[in-house]
Amino acid sequence: MNEEMKEKIVEEKRTKKKKRKTPMVVFLVFVLMIVAALLIALQNVGILDFSKIDFSKLNRKEKVTLNYTTPNHQQKEGVYITDVSEVVEEVMPSIVAITSKTLVNSGNYGPFYFWGGGSTEKQYATGAGSGIIIKQTDDELLILTNDHVIDGAEELSVQFYDEKSYDAVVKGTSADDDVAVISVKLSSIDNDTLESIKIATIGDSNELKVGNGVIAIGNALGYGQSVTSGVVSALNREVTLDDTTRNMIQMDAAINGGNSGGALLNSKGEVVGICEAKYSSSSSSGIVEGMSLAIPITDVKDVIEKLMNGETPTASGAQIGIKGNIVNQDNTLGMPQGFYISEVISGTGADDAGLSIGSIVTKIEGNKVTSLNDMKKVLSKKKPGDVITITVAVPDRRSYTEKDVEVTLS
């Protein structure tokens, strides 16, 4: 076979291959044209919009996160931060820092003075606390604080929002409620300071619910005003401090020395409590954290008004003549909630009225008894010799029977 014949055979094979490929290519082109026409039709009728497709993200794996938005929260790089700055900015001018000086050494000569064992100089202990500006009269500025902040102080000074300090005096105090009102003469305060301060807005602590957000402002550790925030952990927490039992607001906002007398605020910036103390533990089992206490403002509202007018509330001394403790309702035993009588004092009104051990005081003057404060509130407005009506649940086998009893207070 010569070279001319070989080239002719090769050329015929190439031609056959091209002929076999041509129908397939034509078919693919036809299909692509149909798809393109269909896409254009979908675009024209609005079913498909190429402008809304981000082709840069195709074939790209991205991390998916869930974002939760809540009021008064600010997002920053995927983290939500509670923002209370607006409330704090509004309320801070109504909060003050209180410095007290208490005499601890009168400076007498002492038996060994002439041998270098005595001193003629008085010695003072300095304390730090907080206060809330609650009223301005024609003559003075009235500031609410804790009784234990100013107790025994010979000198008091108040530092306002502009960091200027002025002398203060005690207007009135109630150790039983651990509240006090001090005053600063308006004539001693310069105009710049008066223009920088505000009167706090008093709220209603009875409207608080467990879980509500709260803000605490006070002179923590005497370093100056600082802010902490948290939630209401419990309401009507019965706490005994200095042999006095009170119903308190428990929250997890940090409270430290110097915060006493400062404001506990709700989300509106209203004062709903007076910061007082925090739980502590000396046991080796663990350190108590996030358990702080405040006095509900509504519980002491009447007392505060008396203190503002220069009146010092005192205990009336009126008593029913019973001892015991608060018990919770127990449905299995049929026991109601109230004050369980463990002792009836002989010769008192309770004894004369026939009250007995084991009975439970469920109401006093028509008001439910759920804490010791419920009884104290009524008794504080009475005097010995007054007659009150109490409801007692008397045990009757496995149940209790309620009855009203009139008692003459001792």
C-alpha positions as CSV (number, residue, x, y, z in Angstrom):
1,M,0.0,0.0,0.0
2,N,1.5,3.3,-1.1
3,E,1.6,6.5,1.0
4,E,-1.2,8.1,-0.9
5,M,-3.6,5.2,0.0
6,K,-2.7,5.4,3.7
7,E,-3.4,9.1,3.9
8,K,-6.8,8.6,2.2
9,I,-7.8,5.9,4.8
10,V,-6.8,8.1,7.8
11,E,-8.7,11.0,6.4
12,E,-11.8,8.9,6.0
13,K,-11.6,7.7,9.6
14,R,-11.4,11.3,10.9
15,T,-14.4,12.2,8.8
16,K,-16.4,9.4,10.3
17,K,-15.5,10.4,13.8
18,K,-16.6,14.0,13.2
19,K,-19.8,12.7,11.7
20,R,-20.5,10.5,14.8
21,K,-19.8,13.5,17.2
22,T,-21.9,16.0,15.3
23,P,-25.4,14.7,16.4
24,M,-24.4,14.7,20.1
25,V,-23.0,18.3,20.0
26,V,-26.1,19.5,18.3
27,F,-28.3,17.8,20.9
28,L,-26.4,19.4,23.9
29,V,-26.5,22.8,22.3
30,F,-30.3,22.4,21.8
31,V,-30.8,21.4,25.5
32,L,-28.8,24.4,26.7
33,M,-30.8,26.7,24.5
34,I,-34.0,25.4,26.0
35,V,-32.7,25.8,29.6
36,A,-31.6,29.3,28.9
37,A,-35.0,30.2,27.3
38,L,-36.8,28.7,30.4
39,L,-34.6,30.7,32.8
40,I,-35.2,33.9,30.8
41,A,-39.0,33.2,30.9
42,L,-38.9,32.7,34.7
43,Q,-37.0,35.9,35.1
44,N,-39.5,37.9,33.0
45,V,-42.5,36.7,35.0
46,G,-40.8,37.5,38.3
47,I,-40.5,33.9,39.6
48,L,-36.7,34.0,39.5
49,D,-34.6,37.1,40.2
50,F,-30.9,36.7,39.5
51,S,-30.1,40.1,41.2
52,K,-31.0,38.6,44.6
53,I,-28.6,35.6,44.3
54,D,-25.2,36.1,46.0
55,F,-23.0,33.9,43.8
56,S,-20.0,34.7,46.0
57,K,-21.4,32.6,48.8
58,L,-22.1,29.6,46.7
59,N,-20.2,26.4,47.6
60,R,-19.1,28.2,50.9
61,K,-19.6,26.7,54.3
62,E,-20.6,29.2,56.9
63,K,-21.2,29.0,60.7
64,V,-24.8,29.4,61.6
65,T,-25.7,31.2,64.9
66,L,-29.0,32.0,66.6
67,N,-29.4,35.6,67.7
68,Y,-31.8,36.6,70.5
69,T,-33.0,40.2,70.8
70,T,-34.4,41.6,74.0
71,P,-35.3,45.1,75.0
72,N,-32.5,47.3,76.4
73,H,-29.8,45.0,75.0
74,Q,-27.0,46.0,72.7
75,Q,-25.4,43.6,70.2
76,K,-21.6,43.7,69.8
77,E,-19.8,41.1,67.7
78,G,-22.4,38.4,68.4
79,V,-22.5,39.1,72.2
80,Y,-25.5,40.7,73.9
81,I,-24.7,43.2,76.6
82,T,-27.3,44.6,79.0
83,D,-27.2,48.3,78.7
84,V,-28.4,50.4,81.7
85,S,-26.5,53.5,80.8
86,E,-29.5,55.7,80.1
87,V,-31.1,54.8,83.5
88,V,-27.9,55.3,85.3
89,E,-27.2,58.6,83.6
90,E,-30.6,59.8,84.7
91,V,-30.5,58.6,88.3
92,M,-26.8,59.1,89.2
93,P,-27.2,62.8,90.2
94,S,-29.7,61.8,92.9
95,I,-27.3,59.4,94.6
96,V,-24.7,60.7,97.2
97,A,-21.8,59.3,99.1
98,I,-21.9,59.7,102.9
99,T,-18.8,59.8,105.1
100,S,-19.2,59.5,108.9
101,K,-16.9,60.0,111.8
102,T,-17.5,58.1,115.0
103,L,-15.7,58.8,118.2
104,V,-13.7,55.8,119.4
105,N,-11.4,57.5,122.0
106,S,-12.4,60.5,124.0
107,G,-8.8,61.5,124.5
108,N,-8.7,61.3,128.3
109,Y,-5.4,61.3,130.1
110,G,-5.5,57.7,131.4
111,P,-3.8,56.4,134.5
112,F,-0.4,56.2,132.9
113,Y,-0.4,59.5,130.9
114,F,2.7,60.9,132.7
115,W,4.7,57.8,131.8
116,G,3.7,58.0,128.1
117,G,0.7,55.7,128.3
118,G,-2.1,58.1,127.5
119,S,-3.3,60.6,124.9
120,T,-5.1,63.9,124.9
121,E,-6.3,63.7,121.3
122,K,-9.7,62.4,120.3
123,Q,-9.7,59.4,117.9
124,Y,-12.3,58.8,115.3
125,A,-13.3,55.9,113.0
126,T,-14.3,56.8,109.5
127,G,-17.2,55.0,107.8
128,A,-18.6,55.1,104.2
129,G,-22.2,54.8,103.0
130,S,-24.6,56.0,100.4
131,G,-27.8,58.0,100.3
132,I,-30.7,59.0,98.0
133,I,-31.9,62.6,97.5
134,I,-35.6,62.4,98.1
135,K,-36.8,66.0,98.7
136,Q,-35.8,69.7,98.6
137,T,-37.6,72.1,100.9
138,D,-37.2,75.8,101.2
139,D,-34.4,75.4,103.7
140,E,-32.8,72.0,103.2
141,L,-32.0,69.0,101.1
142,L,-33.3,65.7,102.5
143,I,-31.4,62.5,101.9
144,L,-32.5,58.9,102.7
145,T,-30.0,56.3,104.0
146,N,-29.7,53.4,106.4
147,D,-29.7,54.0,110.1
148,H,-26.6,51.9,110.5
149,V,-24.7,54.2,108.1
150,I,-25.1,57.2,110.5
151,D,-25.5,55.5,113.8
152,G,-23.3,57.1,116.5
153,A,-21.7,59.5,114.0
154,E,-20.5,62.8,115.5
155,E,-19.7,64.2,112.1
156,L,-21.4,63.6,108.7
157,S,-20.5,64.9,105.3
158,V,-22.2,64.3,101.9
159,Q,-20.5,64.2,98.5
160,F,-22.8,65.1,95.6
161,Y,-22.7,64.3,91.9
162,D,-20.2,67.1,91.2
163,E,-17.9,65.6,93.9
164,K,-18.2,68.6,96.2
165,S,-18.8,67.7,99.9
166,Y,-21.0,69.5,102.5
167,D,-21.7,68.9,106.2
168,A,-25.0,67.2,107.1
169,V,-27.0,66.5,110.2
170,V,-29.5,63.8,111.2
171,K,-33.1,64.7,110.6
172,G,-34.6,61.5,112.0
173,T,-33.9,57.9,112.3
174,S,-35.6,54.5,113.0
175,A,-33.3,51.7,114.1
176,D,-36.1,49.2,114.0
177,D,-36.6,49.8,110.2
178,D,-32.9,50.6,109.6
179,V,-33.7,53.8,107.8
180,A,-32.7,57.4,108.4
181,V,-33.0,60.8,106.9
182,I,-30.2,63.4,107.0
183,S,-30.3,67.0,105.8
184,V,-27.9,69.5,104.2
185,K,-28.7,73.2,104.5
186,L,-29.5,74.8,101.2
187,S,-27.7,77.9,102.2
188,S,-24.4,75.9,102.4
189,I,-24.7,74.5,98.9
190,D,-23.4,76.5,96.0
191,N,-25.5,77.0,92.9
192,D,-23.3,74.8,90.6
193,T,-24.0,71.8,92.9
194,L,-27.7,72.5,93.1
195,E,-27.9,72.6,89.4
196,S,-26.1,69.2,89.1
197,I,-28.3,67.2,91.4
198,K,-31.8,65.6,91.0
199,I,-34.5,64.4,93.2
200,A,-35.0,60.6,93.0
201,T,-38.3,59.2,91.8
202,I,-39.8,56.8,94.4
203,G,-41.4,53.6,92.9
204,D,-43.6,50.9,94.3
205,S,-41.7,47.8,95.5
206,N,-45.0,45.9,95.7
207,E,-45.0,45.8,91.9
208,L,-41.7,43.9,91.7
209,K,-41.7,40.3,90.4
210,V,-39.1,37.6,90.7
211,G,-36.9,37.9,87.7
212,N,-37.3,41.6,87.2
213,G,-34.1,43.4,86.3
214,V,-32.7,45.8,89.0
215,I,-29.8,48.3,89.3
216,A,-27.9,49.2,92.4
217,I,-25.9,52.4,92.8
218,G,-23.8,53.3,95.8
219,N,-20.5,54.3,97.3
220,A,-19.0,50.8,97.2
221,L,-16.0,50.4,99.6
222,G,-15.9,54.2,99.8
223,Y,-14.2,54.5,96.4
224,G,-17.1,56.6,94.9
225,Q,-20.3,55.8,93.1
226,S,-20.4,52.6,91.2
227,V,-23.1,50.6,89.4
228,T,-24.1,46.9,89.5
229,S,-27.1,45.2,88.0
230,G,-28.9,41.9,88.3
231,V,-32.4,40.4,88.8
232,V,-34.8,40.0,91.8
233,S,-34.0,36.6,93.2
234,A,-36.7,36.5,95.8
235,L,-39.3,38.7,97.4
236,N,-40.4,38.9,101.1
237,R,-37.3,37.1,102.1
238,E,-37.5,37.0,105.9
239,V,-34.1,38.0,107.4
240,T,-33.1,38.7,111.0
241,L,-30.5,41.4,111.4
242,D,-29.5,42.8,114.8
243,D,-32.3,40.8,116.4
244,T,-34.9,42.4,114.1
245,T,-36.7,40.4,111.5
246,R,-37.6,42.2,108.3
247,N,-39.0,41.2,104.9
248,M,-36.3,41.9,102.3
249,I,-35.8,42.0,98.5
250,Q,-33.1,39.5,97.6
251,M,-31.2,40.1,94.4
252,D,-28.0,39.0,92.7
253,A,-26.7,42.6,92.1
254,A,-23.4,42.9,93.9
255,I,-23.6,44.8,97.2
256,N,-20.4,45.7,99.2
257,G,-19.5,47.8,102.2
258,G,-20.3,51.4,101.4
259,N,-23.3,50.5,99.2
260,S,-25.6,50.6,102.3
261,G,-28.2,53.3,102.0
262,G,-27.8,53.4,98.2
263,A,-30.6,53.0,95.7
264,L,-32.1,49.8,94.2
265,L,-33.7,50.8,91.0
266,N,-36.2,49.2,88.6
267,S,-35.9,49.4,84.8
268,K,-37.7,52.8,84.9
269,G,-35.1,54.3,87.2
270,E,-37.5,54.4,90.1
271,V,-36.2,53.7,93.7
272,V,-37.8,50.4,94.8
273,G,-35.4,49.5,97.6
274,I,-32.7,50.7,99.9
275,C,-29.5,48.6,99.6
276,E,-28.7,47.2,103.0
277,A,-26.6,44.0,103.2
278,K,-25.4,40.8,101.6
279,Y,-25.3,37.2,102.8
280,S,-21.9,36.0,103.9
281,S,-20.5,32.7,105.1
282,S,-17.7,31.8,107.4
283,S,-18.0,28.1,106.8
284,S,-15.5,26.1,104.8
285,S,-18.3,24.6,102.6
286,G,-18.2,27.5,100.3
287,I,-18.4,31.3,99.8
288,V,-21.9,32.8,99.4
289,E,-22.2,34.8,96.2
290,G,-24.9,36.7,94.5
291,M,-27.2,37.0,97.5
292,S,-27.8,40.7,98.4
293,L,-30.6,42.3,100.3
294,A,-32.5,45.6,100.1
295,I,-35.3,47.1,102.1
296,P,-38.6,47.4,100.1
297,I,-39.2,51.1,99.7
298,T,-43.0,50.7,100.0
299,D,-42.7,48.9,103.4
300,V,-41.0,52.0,105.0
301,K,-42.8,54.8,103.1
302,D,-44.8,55.9,106.1
303,V,-41.7,55.8,108.3
304,I,-39.7,57.9,105.8
305,E,-42.4,60.6,105.7
306,K,-42.3,60.9,109.5
307,L,-38.5,61.1,109.4
308,M,-38.7,63.9,106.8
309,N,-40.9,65.9,109.1
310,G,-38.5,65.5,112.0
311,E,-40.5,62.8,113.7
312,T,-38.8,59.7,115.1
313,P,-41.0,56.7,115.0
314,T,-40.8,54.6,118.1
315,A,-42.2,51.2,118.9
316,S,-45.6,51.5,120.5
317,G,-44.9,48.6,122.9
318,A,-48.3,47.1,122.1
319,Q,-48.2,43.3,122.1
320,I,-50.6,40.5,121.7
321,G,-48.8,38.3,124.3
322,I,-47.8,35.3,122.1
323,K,-44.5,33.8,120.9
324,G,-43.9,31.6,117.9
325,N,-42.8,31.7,114.3
326,I,-44.1,31.9,110.7
327,V,-45.1,28.6,109.1
328,N,-46.0,27.9,105.5
329,Q,-49.1,26.2,104.3
330,D,-48.9,22.4,104.4
331,N,-51.8,20.8,102.5
332,T,-50.9,17.3,103.7
333,L,-51.4,18.3,107.3
334,G,-54.2,20.8,106.6
335,M,-52.0,23.5,108.1
336,P,-52.6,27.1,106.9
337,Q,-50.0,29.7,106.5
338,G,-49.5,32.1,109.4
339,F,-48.0,32.7,112.8
340,Y,-47.7,29.5,114.8
341,I,-48.2,30.0,118.6
342,S,-45.6,28.2,120.6
343,E,-46.2,30.1,123.8
344,V,-49.0,32.2,125.4
345,I,-47.7,34.7,128.0
346,S,-49.6,34.5,131.2
347,G,-51.6,37.6,132.2
348,T,-51.7,39.2,128.7
349,G,-54.5,39.9,126.3
350,A,-53.8,36.6,124.5
351,D,-54.2,34.7,127.7
352,D,-57.4,36.4,128.6
353,A,-58.8,35.8,125.1
354,G,-58.1,32.1,125.4
355,L,-55.5,31.7,122.7
356,S,-53.7,28.3,122.9
357,I,-50.5,26.7,121.9
358,G,-50.6,25.1,118.5
359,S,-53.1,27.6,117.0
360,I,-52.1,29.6,114.0
361,V,-52.8,33.4,113.6
362,T,-53.8,33.7,109.9
363,K,-55.1,37.2,109.9
364,I,-54.7,40.4,111.9
365,E,-57.3,43.1,111.5
366,G,-58.4,41.4,108.3
367,N,-54.9,41.3,106.8
368,K,-53.2,38.0,105.9
369,V,-50.2,37.0,108.0
370,T,-47.4,35.8,105.8
371,S,-44.5,37.3,107.7
372,L,-43.6,38.9,111.0
373,N,-43.7,42.3,109.3
374,D,-47.4,41.8,108.6
375,M,-48.1,41.7,112.4
376,K,-45.6,44.4,113.2
377,K,-47.2,46.9,110.8
378,V,-50.5,46.6,112.6
379,L,-49.1,46.6,116.1
380,S,-46.9,49.7,115.4
381,K,-50.0,51.8,114.8
382,K,-51.6,50.6,118.1
383,K,-51.1,51.2,121.7
384,P,-51.5,49.1,124.9
385,G,-55.2,48.8,125.7
386,D,-56.4,48.9,122.1
387,V,-58.6,46.0,121.0
388,I,-57.8,44.2,117.8
389,T,-59.4,41.3,115.9
390,I,-57.2,38.4,114.9
391,T,-58.2,35.2,113.0
392,V,-56.8,32.0,114.4
393,A,-56.8,28.5,113.0
394,V,-57.4,26.1,115.9
395,P,-56.3,22.5,115.4
396,D,-59.1,20.0,115.3
397,R,-57.7,16.5,115.0
398,R,-56.3,16.4,111.4
399,S,-57.7,19.8,110.3
400,Y,-57.9,23.4,111.5
401,T,-61.0,25.5,112.2
402,E,-60.8,29.3,111.9
403,K,-62.4,31.7,114.2
404,D,-62.1,35.5,115.0
405,V,-60.9,36.5,118.4
406,E,-60.8,40.0,120.0
407,V,-57.6,40.6,121.9
408,T,-56.8,43.6,124.2
409,L,-53.2,44.5,123.6
410,S,-50.8,44.4,126.5
